[in-house]
């Protein structure tokens, strides 16, 4: 008897993979397009509901395949309209997906890993440690679940999700194959038909995989910079020790040169009070990015317990933005959204069964910091 674990999950298959699947079961390739439309346009997970597929084929599909998205553990809605889903993946860990509505768009922030293999010092996700890469079905499944939750199936031109950013939990380029497959489905007309300009991959700087990216896809690219010099970035974004700024920016520009048109690199920069928000940092950033066509997105730090960092004042944020503007850059400051449901940038934590034991060490450090004032007060 075929069990669920023996079945192939069609949710995560690209069009080419879906065609290969139908070849493998002795069926015509055009069936791939039919089934993809049922899955992604109509949100169907029951083969019996696919009315333009013959009964014999539906029964064959039922025996060898399934359409299975991640399990929704919870859904929270912020006062500002931001939504956050916690979904359980096959490893048993939970990851978070966030939808951010604005006047002219709806952006879905998608996770690629349970936890994160990197340890950026200002990001709560990284403090959870790392458990597993998500499968392609678990990555695209976040879009599938969110799309269905808005009742926008069948797919409509004015659907709620207009943009997808791979900026949730995890480093997307460390789960390369599954993320590429999921993004292809996002852009596929038989999938979600999202423009390549509106699908963005954000990376902390995995240079070899940035170099590989152009061979597979042409999505928009965002670089999590967060520091204007190597010394500071080594502390904030430890992967910089392996791939320093010059190497990283050369790699990003190499990728951007393959896209053509007027597409530019997005620079993400989390502002940390008295750490990277001073006028000298702005001056260093202007010099660093002088020859890099880019737009800069400033992200005021969103606090989480015992991080050791603070959000800069509004005046400091405006000052930093003004200095970059005067340096000739297109700069925006991201509005904090969903912080009342812990859905703001840098706050995603999920529930990670940590294989690295990083979370244990971090909890121990937090506890030591919490106990220290009491111990000090007790001393003579």
DRENLUM-224450 format. One record per residue: z, y, x of N, C-alpha, C in turn; residue in three letters. Coordinates in steps of 0.02 Angstrom, whole numbers, padded with zeros to 5 digits, always signed. Each point is the difference from the previous one (the first is absolute). Layout:
BEGIN
ZYXZYXZYXALA ...
***
This chain:
BEGIN
+00000-00060+00043+00000+00060-00043+00000+00062+00044UNK -00041+00051-00019-00003+00062+00039+00058+00044-00018UNK +00038+00024+00049+00055+00046-00012-00023+00070+00014UNK +00041+00049-00021-00019+00070+00010-00011+00016+00073UNK +00040-00031+00044-00007+00016+00071-00065-00029+00030UNK -00031-00047-00035-00063-00028+00024-00060+00041-00022UNK +00010+00043-00049-00055+00037-00028-00015+00063+00041UNK -00064+00019+00000-00020+00061+00035+00010+00059-00047UNK +00032+00053+00026+00014+00059-00040-00060+00046+00003UNK -00037+00006-00055-00062+00040-00001+00014+00075+00003UNK +00061+00020-00012+00017+00071-00002-00017+00035+00067UNK +00010-00036+00056-00008+00031+00065-00067-00010+00032UNK -00050-00027-00036-00065-00014+00030-00047+00060-00006UNK -00033+00017+00055-00053+00050-00002-00060-00030-00037UNK -00050+00041-00014-00060-00026-00033-00033-00055+00041UNK -00007+00010+00065-00031-00050+00043+00041-00065-00001UNK +00066+00006+00002+00043-00059-00002-00003-00034-00067UNK -00005+00040-00053-00005-00029-00067-00066-00039-00008UNK -00054+00027+00028-00064-00036-00002+00004-00065+00038UNK +00033+00001+00058+00008-00061+00039+00042-00051-00039UNK +00050+00024-00035+00042-00045-00041-00042-00036-00053UNK -00042+00037-00035-00041-00031-00052-00052-00047+00030UNK -00026+00017+00058-00043-00047+00036+00037-00066+00013UNK +00063+00006+00021+00039-00059+00020+00015-00046-00058UNK +00000+00026-00061+00013-00043-00058-00064-00016-00038UNK -00057+00014+00033-00065-00019-00029-00023+00043-00057UNK +00020+00064+00000-00019+00046-00054-00044+00056+00028UNK -00035+00034-00047-00044+00055+00019+00041+00060+00026UNK -00028+00035+00049+00036+00056+00031+00011+00058-00048UNK -00043+00008-00051+00009+00057-00045+00066-00004-00038UNK +00029-00060-00004+00064-00008-00033+00055+00041+00034UNK -00009+00012+00065+00049+00039+00038+00009+00069-00031UNK -00056+00034-00015+00004+00066-00030+00032+00000-00068UNK -00018-00051-00041+00030-00006-00066+00076-00005+00004UNK +00023-00045+00043+00072-00012+00005+00036+00060+00030UNK -00030+00033+00050+00031+00059+00029+00010+00055-00052UNK -00050+00009-00044+00008+00051-00052+00057-00017-00047UNK +00006-00064-00019+00055-00019-00043+00067+00014+00033UNK +00005-00015+00065+00064+00009+00035+00017+00073+00008UNK -00046+00038+00029+00017+00068+00022-00017+00055-00051UNK -00052-00009-00040-00016+00050-00051+00043-00010-00063UNK +00013-00062-00017+00035-00015-00063+00071-00025+00010UNK +00021-00012+00063+00068-00022+00013+00017-00069-00025UNK -00051-00042-00008+00009-00067-00029+00026-00049+00054UNK +00049-00040-00019+00024-00053+00045-00003-00069-00031UNK -00037-00005-00056-00007-00063-00037-00075-00016-00006UNK -00020-00054+00032-00071-00019-00002-00026-00010-00072UNK +00044-00022-00044-00020-00013-00069-00023+00064-00035UNK +00020+00059+00025-00019+00063-00031-00068+00025+00023UNK -00031-00034+00048-00064+00022+00028-00057-00026-00044UNK -00016+00039-00052-00042-00023-00054-00073-00011+00020UNK -00024+00031+00054-00070-00011+00021-00005-00054+00054UNK +00054-00037+00010+00000-00057+00046+00006-00063-00042UNK -00045-00049+00011-00001-00061-00040+00066-00039+00004UNK +00013-00039-00053+00063-00037-00005+00008-00049+00058UNK -00054-00033+00019+00005-00050+00054+00020+00034+00065UNK -00030+00058+00015+00018+00036+00061+00071+00027-00004UNK +00020+00024-00058+00069+00025-00008+00050-00055+00015UNK -00015-00060-00024+00044-00057+00013+00001-00018+00074UNK -00059+00005+00032-00003-00015+00072+00042+00051+00039UNK -00007+00065-00019+00038+00052+00034+00075-00010-00010UNK +00020-00019-00060+00070-00011-00014+00030-00055+00045UNK -00042-00048+00018+00024-00056+00040+00007+00017+00074UNK -00042+00046+00025-00001+00012+00073+00021+00070+00020UNK +00007+00046-00048+00012+00070+00018+00052+00032-00046UNK +00022+00059+00019+00047+00039-00040-00010+00074+00013UNK +00028+00041-00043+00000+00072+00009+00073+00021-00005UNK +00031+00012+00058+00072+00010+00001+00019+00061+00040UNK +00026+00050-00034+00025+00060+00033+00072-00008+00021UNK +00026+00047+00039+00071-00002+00019+00045+00006-00062UNK +00059-00027+00005+00048+00004-00055+00032+00069-00002UNK -00002+00032-00058+00033+00066-00007+00074-00011-00011UNK +00040+00026+00046+00073-00005-00006+00028+00058-00040UNK -00028+00060+00013+00024+00059-00037-00053+00054+00003UNK +00005+00046-00048-00043+00060-00001+00043+00060-00018UNK -00002+00052+00041+00039+00061-00012-00048+00059-00007UNK +00018+00046-00044-00041+00060-00010+00043+00061+00015UNK -00024+00042+00046+00036+00060+00020-00008+00054-00052UNK +00044+00049+00004-00004+00058-00044-00066+00038+00010UNK -00030-00005+00060-00062+00036+00013-00062-00042-00015UNK +00009-00059-00029-00057-00042-00018-00018-00053+00051UNK +00030+00004+00059-00011-00051+00051+00027-00067-00025UNK -00037-00054+00015+00021-00067-00019+00010-00042+00062UNK +00049-00044-00002+00011-00047+00055+00008-00070-00028UNK -00039-00046+00028+00007-00070-00017+00031-00037+00060UNK +00047-00044-00014+00023-00048+00050-00030-00067-00019UNK -00038-00030+00047-00033-00064-00015+00021-00052+00052UNK +00008-00061-00023+00019-00055+00044-00063-00036+00025UNK -00003-00013+00065-00057-00033+00030+00019-00072+00018UNK -00049-00038+00024+00010-00072+00010+00056-00017+00049UNK +00013+00044+00048+00052-00013+00049+00070+00005-00029UNK +00005+00027-00061+00065+00010-00032+00026+00071+00007UNK -00028+00038+00046+00018+00071+00008-00032+00041-00056UNK +00026+00061-00009-00027+00046-00048-00028+00062+00036UNK -00056+00024-00025-00030+00061+00027-00007+00051-00055UNK -00015+00062+00019-00003+00054-00049-00069+00033+00000UNK -00021+00019-00060-00063+00033-00013+00015+00064-00038UNK -00031+00055+00018+00016+00064-00032-00064+00034-00026UNK +00004+00025-00061-00055+00038-00030+00022+00073-00006UNK -00042+00045+00026+00016+00071+00001-00054+00039-00038UNK +00017+00026-00060-00049+00038-00038+00001+00074+00019UNK -00058+00031+00004-00006+00072+00006-00050+00024-00052UNK -00015+00064+00000-00044+00028-00052-00069-00033+00000UNK -00027-00013+00059-00070-00023+00004-00009-00070+00027UNK +00055-00036+00011-00007-00067+00028+00063-00041-00013UNK -00009-00065+00008+00056-00046-00002-00004-00045+00062UNK +00048+00006+00044-00001-00035+00064+00049-00058-00001UNK -00026-00059+00020+00042-00059+00004+00014-00014+00074UNK +00064-00003+00017+00021-00015+00069+00017-00074+00004UNK -00038-00037+00040+00001-00073+00001+00031-00026+00065UNK +00041-00052-00006+00032-00032+00058-00044-00055+00028UNK +00007-00012+00065-00040-00052+00034+00043-00054+00033UNK +00065+00013+00009+00045-00048+00030+00067+00001-00036UNK +00036-00055+00001+00069-00001-00022+00043+00022+00058UNK +00025+00062-00004+00031+00031+00058-00052+00029+00045UNK +00017+00011+00062-00048+00028+00047+00016-00025+00070UNK -00052-00020+00036+00010-00026+00067+00015+00056+00050UNK -00016+00062-00018+00014+00057+00043+00069+00028-00018UNK +00026+00046+00039+00067+00026-00012+00002+00075+00011UNK -00041+00035-00039+00001+00074+00004+00069+00024-00021UNK +00029+00044+00039+00072+00013-00006+00018+00037-00064UNK -00048+00033-00033+00015+00042-00058-00021-00034-00066UNK -00020-00064+00003-00028-00033-00059+00048-00056-00023UNK +00021+00003-00062+00047-00050-00025-00031-00069-00005UNK -00066-00004-00011-00033-00065-00003+00010-00038+00065UNK -00010+00034+00056+00006-00032+00065+00070-00026+00014UNK +00050+00030-00031+00069-00022+00011+00016-00065-00037UNK -00046-00021-00044+00010-00063-00036-00021-00060+00041UNK -00032+00012+00057-00027-00055+00040-00066-00023-00029UNK -00022-00060+00020-00065-00026-00021+00007-00072-00024UNK -00036-00016-00054+00000-00068-00025-00069-00032+00003UNK -00050+00033-00030-00065-00033-00005-00056+00049-00015UNK -00061-00021+00018-00060+00035-00024-00013-00018-00072UNK -00026+00047-00039-00021-00015-00067-00069-00032+00001UNK -00014-00045-00046-00067-00027-00007-00045+00053-00030UNK -00065-00012+00003-00048+00046-00031+00015+00006-00075UNK +00017-00057-00032+00016+00002-00072+00063+00041-00013UNK +00048-00001+00046+00061+00039-00010-00011+00074+00012UNK -00048+00017+00043-00016+00071+00012-00040+00027-00060UNK -00056-00032-00017-00039+00025-00056+00037-00011-00066UNK +00045-00048-00001+00040-00013-00060+00041+00060-00021UNK +00019+00042+00047+00037+00060-00017-00043+00049-00040UNK -00064+00005+00019-00047+00042-00037-00012-00031-00069UNK -00009-00065-00002-00013-00037-00062+00057+00010-00050UNK +00062-00007+00024+00058+00008-00044+00007+00072-00025UNK -00008+00048+00045+00007+00071-00019-00055+00019-00050UNK -00061-00022+00014-00055+00016-00045+00013-00026-00070UNK +00025-00062-00005+00014-00029-00066+00057+00037-00034UNK +00048+00025+00038+00059+00032-00030-00018+00065-00036UNK -00056+00031+00020-00021+00062-00031-00045-00011-00061UNK -00015-00063-00013-00044-00015-00056-00071+00024+00012UNK -00020+00004+00064-00067+00026+00016-00049-00056+00010UNK +00009-00055-00035-00048-00054+00001-00023-00011-00072UNK -00067-00003-00013-00053+00002+00050+00000+00065+00042UNK -00029-00004+00059+00000+00057+00045-00036+00059-00031UNK +00027+00059+00009-00030+00061-00026-00011+00050+00056UNK -00045+00047-00012-00013+00051+00051+00062+00042+00013UNK +00039+00013-00052+00060+00042+00007+00063-00041+00011UNK -00007-00057+00033+00058-00044+00011+00055+00035+00039UNK +00059-00027-00005+00058+00033+00030-00001-00002+00076UNK -00024-00055+00030+00001-00006+00073-00067+00023+00028UNK +00001+00058+00033-00061+00027+00029-00002-00008+00076UNK +00059-00006+00030+00006-00006+00073+00049-00055+00018UNK -00014-00035+00055+00047-00049+00026+00013+00016+00074UNK +00063+00000+00018+00019+00012+00070+00041-00060+00025UNK -00021-00027+00057+00038-00054+00031+00055+00032+00042UNK +00051+00026-00036+00054+00037+00031+00068-00025-00023UNK +00001-00058-00033+00063-00028-00023+00036-00036+00056UNK +00036-00052-00017+00037-00037+00051-00047-00036+00047UNK +00015+00004+00066-00038-00037+00049-00052+00041+00037UNK -00024-00028+00055-00056+00028+00039-00063-00039-00019UNK -00046+00032-00036-00059-00036-00026-00041-00034+00054UNK -00006+00030+00059-00043-00028+00052+00031-00061+00033UNK +00063-00015-00014+00030-00062+00024-00007-00056-00051UNK -00034+00015-00055-00019-00051-00050-00074+00010-00015UNK -00039+00001+00053-00069+00026-00001-00044-00034-00052UNK -00009-00066+00005-00048-00035-00042+00016+00007-00074UNK +00063-00007-00018+00018+00004-00071-00007+00071-00027UNK +00016+00049+00040-00007+00070-00022-00074+00018-00007UNK -00042-00021+00047-00072+00013-00005-00028-00030-00064UNK +00018-00063-00013-00025-00033-00061+00021+00038-00062UNK +00063+00021-00003+00025+00036-00059-00036+00066-00009UNK -00011+00036+00055-00033+00065-00005-00073-00008-00022UNK -00032-00054+00021-00068-00012-00022-00003-00010-00076UNK +00050-00035-00027+00003-00009-00073+00013+00066-00035UNK +00043+00042+00030+00012+00066-00029-00065+00040-00008UNK -00045-00005+00050-00061+00040+00000-00058-00034-00035UNK +00004-00065-00010-00053-00039-00031-00010+00021-00073UNK -00063+00010-00022-00013+00019-00069+00025-00052-00049UNK -00001-00063+00020+00026-00054-00043+00076-00005+00006UNK +00029+00040+00046+00072+00004+00007+00025+00062-00035UNK +00018+00052+00040+00028+00061-00029-00045+00061+00010UNK -00053-00008+00038-00050+00053+00006+00027+00066+00028UNK +00051-00003+00042+00028+00061+00028-00041+00022+00061UNK -00015+00063+00004-00041+00026+00055+00034-00013+00068UNK -00041-00013+00050+00026-00011+00068+00038+00061+00025UNK -00015+00059-00026+00037+00060+00019+00069+00001-00031UNK +00010-00039-00053+00063+00001-00037+00043-00062+00014UNK -00021-00040+00048+00041-00056+00024+00019+00017+00072UNK +00065+00006+00013+00023+00024+00066+00046-00051+00031UNK -00014-00017+00063+00044-00043+00039+00040+00044+00048UNK +00065-00008-00002+00044+00038+00044+00028-00046+00054UNK -00003+00022+00062+00025-00040+00056+00045+00040+00045UNK +00048-00035+00030+00043+00031+00051-00033-00001+00068UNK -00056-00037+00006-00036+00004+00064-00011-00066+00034UNK -00025-00050-00037-00017-00065+00031-00071+00004+00026UNK -00007+00025+00061-00065+00019+00027-00053-00055-00002UNK +00015-00061+00021-00054-00051-00001-00029-00012-00069UNK +00042+00005-00052-00024-00012-00067-00036+00061-00029UNK +00018+00060+00023-00039+00059-00019-00071-00007+00028UNK -00004-00024+00062-00065-00011+00031-00041-00053-00038UNK +00034-00047-00030-00033-00055-00037-00020+00021-00071UNK +00032+00052-00026-00006+00018-00070-00072+00014-00022UNK -00036+00038+00041-00068+00021-00019-00049-00058-00008UNK +00017-00057+00028-00044-00059-00007+00005-00031-00069UNK +00051+00022-00039+00014-00034-00063-00001+00045-00061UNK +00014+00065+00009+00010+00042-00059-00005+00074+00020UNK -00008+00044-00049-00007+00071+00015+00045+00043-00046UNK +00062-00022-00007+00049+00038-00039+00024+00061+00039UNK +00036+00044-00034+00030+00058+00033+00058-00023+00043UNK +00014+00039+00052+00052-00019+00048+00053+00055+00005UNK +00063-00020-00002+00056+00046+00010+00041-00025+00059UNK +00020+00046+00042+00040-00017+00059+00071+00028-00010UNK +00049-00045+00004+00070+00020-00003+00020+00025+00070UNK -00006+00065+00010+00009+00030+00067+00074+00013+00014UNK +00030+00046-00036+00072+00014+00000+00029+00031+00064UNK -00040+00005+00052+00024+00033+00061-00062+00025+00038UNK +00006+00058+00035-00058+00028+00034-00004-00017+00074UNK +00047-00040+00024-00002-00020+00071+00026-00071+00007UNK -00018-00032+00055+00016-00071+00009+00075-00012+00006UNK +00036+00044+00033+00071-00010+00010+00037-00005-00066UNK -00013+00046-00046+00033+00000-00065-00027-00057-00044UNK -00065-00012+00003-00028-00052-00043+00024-00069+00021UNK +00013-00010+00064+00028-00064+00023+00066-00015-00036UNK +00039+00052-00015+00064-00009-00033-00008-00010-00075UNK -00045+00039-00030-00008-00002-00073-00044-00058-00023UNK -00052-00014+00038-00050-00051-00019-00009-00046+00061UNK +00042-00051+00008+00002-00039+00062-00066-00031+00022UNK -00046-00012-00046-00064-00030+00020-00039+00047+00046UNK +00021+00064+00002-00032+00048+00044+00008-00018+00074UNK +00053-00038+00016+00010-00021+00069-00057-00046+00023UNK -00029-00036-00047-00056-00045+00016-00067+00035-00006UNK -00006+00044-00050-00063+00035-00011+00014+00075-00004UNK +00003+00034+00058+00018+00071+00001-00052+00044-00034UNK +00017+00064-00007-00038+00045-00042-00073+00007+00018UNK -00016+00007+00064-00070+00009+00017-00041-00061-00020UNK +00025-00059+00016-00033-00062-00019-00008-00004-00076UNK +00053+00018-00035+00001-00005-00072-00051+00048-00032UNK +00001+00062+00021-00047+00049-00029-00072-00017+00017UNK -00012-00024+00060-00068-00022+00018-00024-00056-00047UNK +00045-00046-00015-00017-00056-00044-00014+00025-00071UNK +00043+00045-00025-00011+00028-00067-00066+00037-00005UNK -00016+00040+00051-00062+00038-00001-00060-00047+00006UNK +00008-00054+00036-00053-00050+00003-00015-00028-00068UNK +00052-00016-00038-00010-00025-00068-00031+00053-00045UNK +00027+00061+00003-00025+00053-00044-00074+00015+00014UNK -00021-00008+00062-00070+00015+00018-00049-00048-00034UNK +00025-00057-00024-00044-00048-00033-00009+00015-00074UNK +00039+00046-00027+00000+00012-00072-00053+00049-00022UNK -00018+00048+00044-00050+00049-00018+00026+00050-00051UNK -00044+00045-00020+00018+00049-00050+00053+00048+00025UNK +00040+00025-00046+00051+00049+00017+00071-00029-00005UNK +00005-00066+00007+00066-00031-00005+00040+00012+00063UNK +00063+00015-00008+00043+00017+00057+00063-00044-00002UNK +00031-00005+00057+00062-00038+00007+00057+00038-00035UNK +00042-00037-00035+00061+00030-00028+00057-00013+00048UNK +00036+00053+00017+00059-00005+00043+00062+00005-00044UNK +00043-00051+00003+00063+00001-00036+00056+00017+00049UNK +00042+00047-00020+00051+00023+00046+00065+00011-00039UNK +00048-00044+00009+00065+00006-00033+00042+00050+00038UNK +00023+00052-00035+00039+00053+00031+00074-00019-00001UNK +00031-00002+00059+00070-00018+00009+00037+00061+00029UNK +00053+00019-00033+00037+00061+00021+00021-00003+00073UNK -00020+00052+00037+00019+00009+00070-00025-00055+00047UNK -00046-00042-00025-00026-00054+00041-00073+00012+00017UNK -00042+00014-00050-00072+00010+00011-00027+00058-00040UNK +00044+00045-00022-00020+00054-00046+00004+00069+00030UNK +00006+00005+00067+00008+00064+00033-00067+00032+00018UNK -00001+00066+00012-00063+00033+00017-00035-00031+00060UNK +00038-00024+00049-00033-00031+00058-00035-00065-00019UNK +00026-00034-00050-00034-00061-00024-00065+00018-00035UNK +00001+00053-00039-00062+00023-00032-00052+00019+00053UNK +00022+00035+00052-00047+00020+00053-00028-00061+00035UNK +00041-00050+00014-00024-00062+00031-00049-00037-00045UNK +00013+00002-00064-00043-00034-00048-00068+00034-00004UNK +00000+00066+00001-00063+00038-00001-00042-00019+00061UNK +00032-00005+00057-00036-00017+00062-00024-00073-00003UNK +00042-00044-00023-00017-00072-00003-00061-00012-00044UNK -00003+00035-00056-00051-00014-00051-00058+00050+00002UNK -00003+00040+00052-00050+00054+00003-00071-00026-00010UNK -00016-00056+00028-00069-00027-00003-00005-00059-00049UNK +00049-00006-00045+00000-00055-00048-00012+00027-00070UNK -00059-00010-00029-00011+00021-00070+00050-00036-00045UNK +00043+00037-00032+00053-00032-00039+00029+00047-00052UNK +00036-00029-00046+00043+00038-00045+00070-00027+00010UNK +00049+00044-00006+00069-00018+00016+00042+00000-00064UNK +00037-00055-00009+00044-00007-00058+00071-00002+00025UNK +00037+00053-00011+00070+00003+00020+00044-00033-00053UNK +00047-00041+00022+00043-00038-00046+00072+00016+00017UNK +00033+00043-00039+00071+00012+00013+00039-00066-00005UNK +00044-00012+00046+00037-00063+00003+00038-00012-00065UNK -00006-00061-00026+00037-00021-00060+00060-00041+00023UNK +00061+00026-00005+00058-00033+00029+00015-00069-00031UNK +00027-00044+00042+00029-00063-00023+00064-00010+00039UNK +00046-00042-00024+00067-00004+00030+00000-00015+00075UNK +00039+00040+00036+00014-00012+00071-00063+00000+00044UNK -00051+00037-00021-00061+00002+00040+00010+00039+00065UNK +00046+00049-00003+00010+00043+00058-00045+00060+00000UNK -00043+00007-00050-00046+00056-00005+00013+00040-00063UNK -00023+00064+00002+00007+00044-00058-00067+00032-00016UNK -00006+00021-00062-00059+00037-00022+00006+00072+00025UNK -00054+00028+00028+00002+00070+00020+00007+00046-00061UNK +00021+00061+00012+00004+00049-00054-00070+00018-00023UNK -00005+00027-00060-00065+00021-00025-00031+00054+00045UNK +00042+00043+00027-00026+00052+00046-00030-00031+00062UNK +00034-00050+00028-00026-00034+00060-00065-00036-00015UNK -00005-00030-00059-00062-00034-00019-00057+00049-00006UNK +00013+00056-00034-00053+00052-00008-00020+00028+00067UNK +00049+00012+00044-00016+00026+00066-00046-00047+00039UNK +00016-00064-00002-00040-00049+00036-00071-00002-00029UNK -00005+00000-00066-00066-00001-00032-00040+00062+00017UNK +00032+00059+00000-00034+00062+00015-00026+00000+00072UNK +00040-00026+00046-00022-00002+00070-00063-00043+00008UNK -00002-00057-00035-00059-00043+00003-00061+00033-00033UNK +00013+00034-00056-00054+00037-00033-00031+00051+00047UNK +00044+00038+00033-00024+00051+00047-00036-00032+00060UNK +00016-00063+00013-00035-00036+00053-00068-00025-00022UNK -00017+00011-00063-00067-00018-00024-00005-00065-00039UNK +00057-00028-00021-00001-00065-00033+00009+00006-00075UNK -00030-00047-00036+00012-00008-00071+00064-00040-00009UNK +00051+00032-00028+00066-00031-00002+00028+00002-00071UNK +00026-00056-00023+00036-00002-00064+00069-00030+00012UNK +00047+00018-00042+00066-00031+00003+00009-00043-00062UNK +00014-00064+00012+00005-00047-00056+00063+00015-00041UNK -00010+00005-00065+00057+00009-00045+00037-00066-00008UNK +00065+00002+00006+00039-00061-00009-00003-00022-00072UNK -00020-00063-00010-00007-00028-00067+00040-00065-00004UNK +00031-00010-00057+00033-00064-00014+00063-00013+00039UNK +00033+00052+00027+00059-00014+00040+00059-00023-00043UNK -00003+00014-00065+00054-00023-00044-00002-00075-00013UNK -00057-00032+00018-00005-00073-00005-00013-00031+00069UNK +00016+00039+00053-00009-00023+00069-00073-00022+00012UNK -00046+00042-00025-00071-00015+00008-00036+00049+00046UNK +00038+00045+00031-00030+00051+00042-00022-00031+00067UNK -00044+00036+00034-00027-00024+00063+00057-00015+00050UNK -00002-00060+00029+00051-00020+00049+00061-00032-00030UNK +00003-00004-00068+00060-00027-00032-00009-00071-00026UNK -00060-00029+00006-00012-00066-00029+00037-00054+00041UNK +00038-00041-00035+00039-00051+00035-00011-00070-00027UNK -00014-00008-00065-00010-00067-00027+00062-00043+00011UNK -00012-00065+00004+00054-00048+00015-00030-00050+00049UNK +00015+00009+00064-00035-00036+00053+00046-00053+00030UNK -00024-00062-00001+00034-00054+00036-00019+00007+00074UNK +00039+00037+00037-00019+00022+00067+00000-00057+00051UNK -00058-00013+00029-00005-00052+00052+00016+00028+00069UNK +00000+00066+00007+00009+00031+00066+00073+00014+00016UNK +00044-00002-00052+00071+00017+00005+00011+00074+00017UNK -00054+00039-00006+00007+00072+00012+00046+00031-00052UNK -00006-00023-00062+00041+00029-00053+00074-00013+00014UNK +00017-00059+00027+00070-00014+00016+00026+00049+00052UNK -00040+00012+00051+00021+00046+00053+00007+00071-00028UNK -00046+00020-00043+00002+00067-00029+00062+00009-00044UNK +00015-00052-00040+00059+00003-00043+00063+00005+00042UNK +00002-00037+00056+00058+00003+00045+00009+00070+00029UNK -00055+00031+00019+00003+00068+00027+00023+00049-00053UNK -00025-00007-00061+00021+00043-00055+00075-00007-00014UNK +00024-00063+00002+00070-00011-00013+00044+00031+00054UNK -00024-00005+00062+00037+00030+00056+00004+00076-00009UNK -00057+00029-00021-00002+00073-00010+00047+00020-00057UNK +00003-00041-00052+00043+00015-00057+00074-00006+00018UNK +00017-00047+00044+00069-00011+00018+00026+00048+00052UNK -00046+00029+00039+00021+00040+00058+00045+00059-00017UNK -00014+00041-00051+00044+00057-00014+00072-00022-00015UNK +00007-00056-00037+00066-00025-00016+00037-00023+00063UNK -00037-00035+00044+00031-00023+00062+00022+00060+00043UNK -00044+00051+00003+00016+00058+00041+00062+00036-00027UNK +00003+00005-00066+00058+00036-00029+00065-00037+00013UNK -00004-00066+00008+00061-00040+00010+00025+00004+00071UNK -00042+00024+00045+00021+00002+00070+00048+00058+00012UNK +00048-00008+00044+00048+00055+00015-00035+00056+00037UNK 
***
